[in-house]
Amino acid sequence: MEDFDVVVLGAGTAGETLALELASEGVRVAVVADGLVGGECPFLACMPSKAMLHSARRHRLCGGPDAEAFREAIAWRDEVAEHRDDSAHAEELARAGARLFRGRGKVSRPGVVEVGGLEIGWSDLVVCTGSRPRLPRILGLEDLPCWTSDQALSSPELPGSLAILGGGAVACELAQVYAAFGTEVTVVQRSPRLLSRESPWVGELMAEVLGSQGVRVLTGRSVLGARTTSSGVALELEGGGEVPADRLLVAVGRDPNTRGLGLEQLGIATAGPLKVDARCRVGGQAHVWAAGDVTGVAPYTHTANYQARVVAANLLGRRALADYRAVPRTVYTHPPVAAVGLTRERAEEAGVEVVSARVELSEVARASAEGERIGRLELVTDAARGVLVGASALGPRADEWIGEAALAIRAEVPVEVLADVVRPFPTYSEAYTEALRGILRELRAGVG
């Protein structure tokens, strides 16, 4: 048996980042990977989807034959995704000094992981096994050859029609992609609106955006059953009606990968995400840690990277605590959605005395110059403390300028200071100025 200081289960975003951080500091690290080194983000999720969204936007602007443009988009997608070849990532781990073991790792007893018949000893174990697509319980669905987002983003097929189950970020992004290349897209969402975890207006505006691009959006509709047809599939809707399509894409969320890891040998429950403390240490464990989607905290690549750095700092003896108040949430459609902190509704539910303000981006000079008509920024303030606690935006490049709100929330910058910041003209960030001035007026009136 070979012994290591740290064994990392999983080589996705969190596992790769953590291993590189630790190995560069001279820690003896073993990485156990039963999938691609680097995980889904570079090969099957974030990067290929952004490449496709970029190509879709160019195609909407430039036009041309759909099939030819889609072939070009697929070629660009696969180039950006490194043709799903993880050898460069594996080589980087080796150069840093980490050992890579290919295969499914499982805890065989405390302090030992087994992979491919080999036993690997550990002083600390870090679980970074990510998540997997969730399949809803719908009659007949298990018998259909449906796509997950991973399969859609690695397939060269351009279906004539596509039904998408779900109304979250992945559903919205891929709906926009396929619609741009001529596919008839129908989105079926059980919740009353798209992007249901955000403020209601965000989902309403997104439905308007997708509708303007030819996507049929059905919200508040449950699917009772699914079946194959001579041309593809059909979804039976509650209340009557069907949605026929050549292809079905299921995008209703993801579940943490905790099963089959042998964590029960350590007394760790695996019925859901691994519960971690502020140091990203698994509850009740002195030497077991977790980072990334498997924790269920915030399923984003940037969260996984952040948690990996927190774990690394603690393992290196530098105490670090995770703070999730200002983790951005983004949907990379055109225009994108970006949010951070609490929505107005969540803040009120938490008992915060809220003062908020909205600004339509059509009122900002940059929007006038570019002919943009749809867009909004909403800021949410804790009136008692005079600081921002949330921001939501839909508009051009909102994923970039949401950073100002993230910093303000994380650093608890007073609203008075934020309102006094000089922002460049003409930019979309000027929406902050107007919203903050409105909040400041309301706060001052309340004091008076």
C-alpha positions as CSV (number, residue, x, y, z in Angstrom):
1,M,0.0,0.0,0.0
2,E,1.3,3.5,-0.9
3,D,0.7,6.2,1.6
4,F,-0.1,9.9,0.8
5,D,-0.7,13.0,2.9
6,V,-3.9,13.7,1.0
7,V,-6.1,11.6,-1.2
8,V,-8.5,13.5,-3.4
9,L,-11.5,11.5,-4.7
10,G,-12.5,13.1,-8.0
11,A,-10.5,15.2,-10.5
12,G,-13.1,17.8,-11.5
13,T,-12.8,21.5,-11.0
14,A,-12.4,21.3,-7.2
15,G,-10.2,18.2,-7.2
16,E,-7.9,19.4,-9.8
17,T,-7.5,22.9,-8.3
18,L,-7.0,21.4,-4.8
19,A,-4.4,18.9,-6.0
20,L,-2.4,21.5,-7.8
21,E,-2.5,23.9,-4.8
22,L,-1.3,21.2,-2.4
23,A,1.3,19.5,-4.7
24,S,2.9,22.9,-5.4
25,E,3.5,23.2,-1.6
26,G,5.2,19.9,-1.4
27,V,2.3,17.9,-0.1
28,R,2.2,14.2,-1.1
29,V,-1.1,14.1,-3.1
30,A,-2.9,11.3,-4.8
31,V,-5.9,12.0,-7.2
32,V,-8.4,9.3,-7.9
33,A,-10.4,9.9,-11.1
34,D,-13.0,7.8,-12.8
35,G,-13.8,10.5,-15.3
36,L,-12.0,13.2,-17.2
37,V,-9.3,15.1,-15.3
38,G,-10.6,18.6,-15.1
39,G,-14.2,17.4,-14.8
40,E,-17.2,18.4,-16.9
41,C,-16.7,22.2,-17.0
42,P,-13.9,22.3,-19.7
43,F,-15.2,19.3,-21.7
44,L,-19.0,18.9,-21.3
45,A,-20.5,21.9,-19.6
46,C,-19.2,25.4,-19.1
47,M,-16.8,25.9,-21.9
48,P,-18.6,24.0,-24.7
49,S,-21.9,25.7,-23.8
50,K,-20.3,29.2,-23.8
51,A,-18.7,28.4,-27.2
52,M,-22.1,27.3,-28.6
53,L,-23.8,30.5,-27.2
54,H,-21.1,32.6,-28.8
55,S,-21.7,30.9,-32.1
56,A,-25.4,31.1,-31.8
57,R,-25.2,34.9,-31.2
58,R,-23.0,35.3,-34.3
59,H,-25.4,33.2,-36.4
60,R,-28.4,35.3,-35.3
61,L,-26.4,38.5,-36.3
62,C,-24.9,37.2,-39.5
63,G,-27.5,34.7,-40.8
64,G,-26.7,32.0,-43.4
65,P,-27.7,28.4,-43.7
66,D,-28.5,26.8,-40.3
67,A,-27.0,23.4,-40.9
68,E,-23.7,24.8,-42.2
69,A,-23.4,27.3,-39.4
70,F,-24.2,24.6,-36.9
71,R,-21.4,22.4,-38.2
72,E,-19.0,25.3,-37.8
73,A,-20.3,25.9,-34.3
74,I,-19.8,22.2,-33.4
75,A,-16.2,22.4,-34.7
76,W,-15.5,25.4,-32.6
77,R,-17.2,23.9,-29.6
78,D,-15.0,20.8,-29.8
79,E,-11.9,22.8,-30.3
80,V,-12.7,24.9,-27.1
81,A,-13.5,21.6,-25.3
82,E,-10.1,20.2,-26.3
83,H,-11.9,17.4,-28.1
84,R,-12.7,16.0,-24.7
85,D,-9.0,15.0,-24.3
86,D,-7.8,15.4,-20.7
87,S,-4.2,14.5,-21.3
88,A,-3.0,18.1,-20.8
89,H,-4.8,18.3,-17.5
90,A,-3.3,14.9,-16.4
91,E,0.2,16.1,-17.4
92,E,-0.2,19.3,-15.4
93,L,-1.0,17.2,-12.3
94,A,2.1,15.1,-12.9
95,R,4.3,18.2,-13.4
96,A,3.1,19.6,-10.1
97,G,4.0,16.4,-8.3
98,A,0.6,14.8,-7.8
99,R,-0.1,11.1,-8.5
100,L,-3.0,10.3,-10.7
101,F,-4.9,7.0,-10.3
102,R,-7.5,6.2,-13.0
103,G,-10.6,4.4,-11.8
104,R,-13.4,4.4,-9.3
105,G,-12.2,5.1,-5.8
106,K,-13.9,3.7,-2.8
107,V,-13.1,3.9,0.9
108,S,-12.4,0.3,2.0
109,R,-11.6,1.2,5.7
110,P,-10.6,4.3,7.6
111,G,-7.5,5.7,6.2
112,V,-7.5,3.6,3.0
113,V,-9.0,4.1,-0.5
114,E,-9.1,1.2,-3.0
115,V,-8.9,1.8,-6.7
116,G,-8.5,-0.9,-9.3
117,G,-7.3,-3.4,-6.8
118,L,-4.7,-1.0,-5.3
119,E,-4.9,0.3,-1.8
120,I,-3.9,4.0,-1.2
121,G,-3.4,5.3,2.4
122,W,-4.4,8.8,3.4
123,S,-4.0,11.1,6.4
124,D,-6.7,13.4,5.0
125,L,-9.4,12.6,2.4
126,V,-11.1,15.2,0.3
127,V,-14.3,14.3,-1.6
128,C,-14.6,16.2,-4.9
129,T,-16.8,13.8,-6.8
130,G,-19.2,16.4,-8.3
131,S,-22.7,15.8,-9.3
132,R,-24.8,13.9,-12.0
133,P,-27.9,14.9,-14.0
134,R,-31.2,14.3,-12.2
135,L,-33.9,12.4,-14.0
136,P,-37.4,13.2,-12.9
137,R,-39.9,10.5,-12.0
138,I,-42.1,10.6,-15.1
139,L,-44.0,7.6,-16.4
140,G,-42.2,6.2,-19.5
141,L,-39.2,8.6,-19.3
142,E,-36.7,5.8,-18.3
143,D,-37.5,4.1,-21.6
144,L,-36.8,7.1,-23.8
145,P,-33.4,7.9,-25.4
146,C,-33.3,11.4,-23.9
147,W,-30.3,13.7,-23.8
148,T,-28.7,15.2,-20.7
149,S,-26.9,18.5,-21.1
150,D,-23.6,16.5,-21.3
151,Q,-24.8,14.5,-24.2
152,A,-26.3,17.5,-26.0
153,L,-22.9,19.4,-25.6
154,S,-21.0,16.5,-27.1
155,S,-23.4,15.6,-29.9
156,P,-23.1,16.8,-33.5
157,E,-26.8,16.4,-34.1
158,L,-29.1,19.3,-35.0
159,P,-32.6,18.1,-34.3
160,G,-35.5,19.6,-36.2
161,S,-37.4,20.0,-33.0
162,L,-36.4,19.8,-29.3
163,A,-38.4,19.5,-26.1
164,I,-36.5,20.7,-23.0
165,L,-37.7,19.6,-19.5
166,G,-36.7,22.2,-17.0
167,G,-36.4,26.0,-16.8
168,G,-33.1,26.7,-15.1
169,A,-29.9,28.1,-16.4
170,V,-29.0,25.0,-18.6
171,A,-32.5,24.8,-20.1
172,C,-32.5,28.5,-21.0
173,E,-29.0,28.5,-22.5
174,L,-29.5,25.4,-24.6
175,A,-32.9,26.6,-25.7
176,Q,-31.3,29.7,-27.1
177,V,-28.5,27.8,-28.8
178,Y,-30.7,25.4,-30.7
179,A,-33.4,27.9,-31.6
180,A,-30.7,30.1,-33.1
181,F,-29.8,27.3,-35.6
182,G,-33.4,26.7,-36.7
183,T,-34.6,24.0,-34.2
184,E,-38.2,24.3,-33.0
185,V,-37.7,24.5,-29.3
186,T,-40.3,24.0,-26.5
187,V,-39.3,24.5,-22.9
188,V,-41.6,22.8,-20.4
189,Q,-41.2,24.1,-16.8
190,R,-43.2,22.8,-13.9
191,S,-42.7,26.0,-11.9
192,P,-44.8,29.1,-12.7
193,R,-41.8,30.8,-14.2
194,L,-38.3,30.2,-15.6
195,L,-35.3,30.6,-13.3
196,S,-37.6,30.1,-10.3
197,R,-34.8,30.7,-7.7
198,E,-34.4,34.2,-8.8
199,S,-36.8,37.2,-8.4
200,P,-40.0,36.7,-10.4
201,W,-39.3,39.5,-12.8
202,V,-36.0,37.7,-13.9
203,G,-37.9,34.6,-15.1
204,E,-40.6,36.8,-16.7
205,L,-38.0,38.8,-18.7
206,M,-36.1,35.6,-19.7
207,A,-39.3,34.1,-21.1
208,E,-39.8,37.3,-23.1
209,V,-36.3,37.1,-24.4
210,L,-36.6,33.4,-25.4
211,G,-40.0,34.0,-26.9
212,S,-38.7,36.8,-29.1
213,Q,-36.1,34.3,-30.4
214,G,-38.7,31.7,-31.4
215,V,-38.7,29.5,-28.3
216,R,-42.0,28.2,-27.1
217,V,-42.1,28.5,-23.3
218,L,-44.7,26.6,-21.2
219,T,-44.5,27.4,-17.5
220,G,-46.6,26.0,-14.7
221,R,-47.1,22.8,-16.7
222,S,-46.3,19.3,-15.3
223,V,-45.5,16.4,-17.5
224,L,-47.6,13.3,-16.7
225,G,-45.9,10.9,-19.1
226,A,-43.5,10.4,-22.0
227,R,-43.5,8.0,-24.9
228,T,-41.7,7.3,-28.1
229,T,-43.4,8.1,-31.5
230,S,-42.5,7.3,-35.1
231,S,-40.6,10.6,-35.4
232,G,-39.2,10.9,-31.9
233,V,-40.9,11.5,-28.5
234,A,-44.0,13.1,-27.1
235,L,-44.6,14.5,-23.6
236,E,-48.1,14.3,-22.1
237,L,-49.0,17.5,-20.2
238,E,-51.2,17.8,-17.1
239,G,-54.4,19.4,-18.1
240,G,-54.3,18.1,-21.6
241,G,-52.1,18.4,-24.7
242,E,-48.8,17.0,-25.9
243,V,-45.4,18.3,-26.9
244,P,-44.0,16.3,-29.8
245,A,-40.3,16.5,-30.6
246,D,-37.5,14.8,-32.5
247,R,-35.4,15.0,-29.3
248,L,-35.9,15.3,-25.6
249,L,-33.4,17.1,-23.4
250,V,-33.7,16.7,-19.6
251,A,-32.3,19.6,-17.6
252,V,-34.1,19.6,-14.2
253,G,-31.0,19.9,-12.0
254,R,-28.2,17.7,-10.7
255,D,-27.7,15.4,-7.6
256,P,-24.4,15.1,-5.7
257,N,-22.3,12.0,-6.4
258,T,-22.0,10.5,-2.9
259,R,-23.2,6.9,-3.6
260,G,-20.7,4.0,-3.9
261,L,-17.8,5.8,-2.4
262,G,-17.7,3.8,0.8
263,L,-18.1,6.8,2.9
264,E,-20.4,4.7,5.2
265,Q,-17.1,3.1,6.4
266,L,-16.4,6.5,8.0
267,G,-19.8,7.0,9.4
268,I,-20.8,9.6,6.8
269,A,-24.4,9.6,5.5
270,T,-24.7,9.7,1.7
271,A,-28.4,10.3,1.2
272,G,-27.8,13.8,-0.1
273,P,-25.0,16.4,-0.3
274,L,-22.1,16.2,2.1
275,K,-22.6,18.7,4.9
276,V,-19.5,20.7,5.5
277,D,-18.6,23.4,8.0
278,A,-17.1,26.8,7.2
279,R,-13.7,25.2,6.7
280,C,-15.2,22.7,4.2
281,R,-14.7,19.8,6.6
282,V,-17.3,17.1,6.6
283,G,-19.5,17.2,9.7
284,G,-18.3,15.0,12.5
285,Q,-14.9,14.2,10.8
286,A,-11.5,15.5,11.7
287,H,-9.7,14.5,8.5
288,V,-12.4,14.3,5.8
289,W,-13.2,17.3,3.6
290,A,-15.4,18.1,0.6
291,A,-15.5,20.7,-2.1
292,G,-17.6,21.4,-5.2
293,D,-21.0,20.2,-6.3
294,V,-20.9,17.3,-3.8
295,T,-21.4,19.7,-1.0
296,G,-24.6,21.1,-2.5
297,V,-23.7,24.7,-1.4
298,A,-23.7,26.5,-4.8
299,P,-23.3,24.4,-7.9
300,Y,-20.9,26.6,-9.9
301,T,-17.4,26.2,-11.1
302,H,-16.3,29.3,-9.3
303,T,-17.7,27.9,-6.0
304,A,-15.8,24.7,-6.5
305,N,-12.6,26.6,-7.1
306,Y,-13.3,28.7,-4.0
307,Q,-14.0,25.7,-1.8
308,A,-10.9,24.0,-3.1
309,R,-8.7,26.9,-2.1
310,V,-10.4,27.0,1.4
311,V,-9.6,23.3,1.9
312,A,-6.1,23.7,0.7
313,A,-5.4,26.6,3.0
314,N,-6.7,24.6,6.0
315,L,-4.7,21.5,5.1
316,L,-1.6,23.7,4.8
317,G,-2.2,25.1,8.3
318,R,-3.5,28.5,7.3
319,R,-7.0,28.7,8.8
320,A,-9.6,29.8,6.2
321,L,-13.4,30.1,6.4
322,A,-15.7,30.0,3.5
323,D,-18.1,32.9,3.0
324,Y,-20.9,32.4,0.5
325,R,-22.8,35.7,0.9
326,A,-21.5,37.0,-2.5
327,V,-21.3,34.0,-4.8
328,P,-22.5,35.2,-8.2
329,R,-25.2,33.2,-10.1
330,T,-25.1,33.6,-13.8
331,V,-27.0,32.4,-16.9
332,Y,-25.0,33.1,-20.1
333,T,-27.8,33.7,-22.5
334,H,-27.9,36.8,-24.7
335,P,-28.6,39.0,-22.8
336,P,-27.2,37.2,-19.7
337,V,-28.7,37.0,-16.2
338,A,-26.5,37.7,-13.2
339,A,-27.4,37.8,-9.5
340,V,-25.6,37.8,-6.2
341,G,-26.7,37.6,-2.6
342,L,-30.3,37.7,-1.6
343,T,-33.3,38.4,-3.8
344,R,-35.8,40.9,-2.4
345,E,-38.2,38.0,-1.6
346,R,-35.5,36.0,0.2
347,A,-34.4,39.0,2.2
348,E,-37.9,39.7,3.3
349,E,-38.4,36.1,4.3
350,A,-35.2,36.3,6.4
351,G,-36.7,39.3,8.3
352,V,-34.5,41.9,6.7
353,E,-35.8,45.4,6.6
354,V,-35.5,45.9,2.9
355,V,-35.1,49.0,0.8
356,S,-34.7,48.2,-2.9
357,A,-34.6,50.0,-6.3
358,R,-35.0,49.0,-9.9
359,V,-33.5,50.6,-13.0
360,E,-34.6,49.8,-16.5
361,L,-31.5,49.5,-18.7
362,S,-33.3,51.3,-21.5
363,E,-32.8,54.4,-19.4
364,V,-29.0,54.0,-19.5
365,A,-27.1,55.8,-22.2
366,R,-25.2,52.8,-23.4
367,A,-28.4,50.9,-24.1
368,S,-29.6,53.8,-26.3
369,A,-26.4,53.7,-28.2
370,E,-26.7,49.9,-28.8
371,G,-30.4,49.8,-29.3
372,E,-31.0,47.5,-26.3
373,R,-34.6,47.5,-25.1
374,I,-34.8,44.7,-22.5
375,G,-32.8,44.8,-19.3
376,R,-33.1,45.6,-15.6
377,L,-31.0,46.0,-12.5
378,E,-32.5,45.6,-9.0
379,L,-30.5,46.3,-5.8
380,V,-31.6,45.1,-2.4
381,T,-30.4,46.9,0.8
382,D,-30.5,46.1,4.5
383,A,-31.9,49.3,5.7
384,A,-30.8,48.8,9.3
385,R,-27.1,48.4,8.3
386,G,-27.1,50.6,5.1
387,V,-25.4,47.9,3.0
388,L,-26.3,45.9,-0.1
389,V,-27.4,42.3,0.5
390,G,-28.4,41.4,-3.0
391,A,-28.4,42.4,-6.7
392,S,-30.2,41.0,-9.8
393,A,-29.6,41.9,-13.4
394,L,-30.6,40.9,-16.8
395,G,-28.9,42.8,-19.6
396,P,-25.9,43.1,-21.9
397,R,-22.7,41.9,-20.2
398,A,-24.5,41.7,-16.8
399,D,-22.3,38.7,-16.0
400,E,-19.3,41.1,-16.0
401,W,-20.7,44.2,-14.2
402,I,-22.4,42.1,-11.4
403,G,-18.9,42.0,-9.9
404,E,-19.3,45.5,-8.4
405,A,-22.3,44.2,-6.4
406,A,-20.5,41.0,-5.4
407,L,-17.6,43.1,-4.0
408,A,-19.9,45.5,-2.2
409,I,-21.9,42.7,-0.6
410,R,-18.8,40.8,0.5
411,A,-17.0,43.8,1.8
412,E,-20.2,45.4,3.3
413,V,-19.4,48.7,1.6
414,P,-21.9,51.4,2.8
415,V,-24.5,52.5,0.4
416,E,-23.3,56.1,0.8
417,V,-19.9,55.2,-0.5
418,L,-21.3,53.1,-3.4
419,A,-23.6,56.0,-4.5
420,D,-20.6,58.3,-4.6
421,V,-18.5,56.1,-6.9
422,V,-17.8,57.6,-10.3
423,R,-18.6,55.1,-13.1
424,P,-17.5,55.5,-16.7
425,F,-19.9,57.0,-19.3
426,P,-21.4,55.4,-21.2
427,T,-21.5,52.0,-19.6
428,Y,-24.2,49.7,-18.2
429,S,-22.6,50.0,-14.8
430,E,-24.2,53.5,-14.6
431,A,-27.4,51.7,-13.7
432,Y,-25.8,51.2,-10.3
433,T,-25.6,55.0,-9.8
434,E,-29.3,55.6,-10.4
435,A,-30.4,52.6,-8.3
436,L,-28.1,53.6,-5.4
437,R,-29.3,57.2,-5.5
438,G,-32.9,56.0,-5.2
439,I,-32.0,53.7,-2.3
440,L,-30.1,56.5,-0.6
441,R,-33.0,58.9,-0.9
442,E,-35.4,56.4,0.6
443,L,-33.0,55.6,3.5
444,R,-32.6,59.3,4.2
445,A,-36.3,59.9,4.1
446,G,-36.8,57.0,6.6
447,V,-34.3,58.5,9.0
448,G,-36.0,61.9,8.7
